[in-house]
Amino acid sequence: MNAASVSLLLIFIYATEAQLLSCTDAGIGPCVDKVNPKTGRSDCPSVAYLCNNSIYYTLMTEQCPKTCNRCNGATAAPTAAPPTVSTCQDLVDPRTGVSNCPQVAYLCRNPLYVSLMQQQCRRTCGYCT
């Protein structure tokens, strides 16, 4: 091993140790969001609005514990709030800034997607009360 390799290894060990020491999850594991391998960055900040969505709760807890403040081992999924007039809207894709609900409206009554579509595309699917 040359000096550059040793330096790089030491930096990696230091960074990993710093992540573990800054973790507030009672030693369960490092409190870091997972990284998108395609971009080399975490997508968690852009989808943080899904942290307490009952459909995505488990996935967000696994993928984005730091962003969702789940480093303390919280496991109880929230109960869904009853829909109100103010929630009668389609969610917007944070990557594009527009809803893709009109393009996937054919899934509104598909039994496999009803729950997701009720959360994501309330207006397009006519789920508003």
Buried (B, 14 or more C-beta within 10 A) or exposed (E): EEEEEEEEEEEEEEEEEEBBEEBEBEEEEBBBBEEEEEEEEBBBEEBBEBBBBEBBBEEBBEBBBBBBEBBEEEEEBEEEEEBEEEBEBBBBBEEEEEBBBEEBBEBBEEEEBBEBBBBBBBBBBEBEE
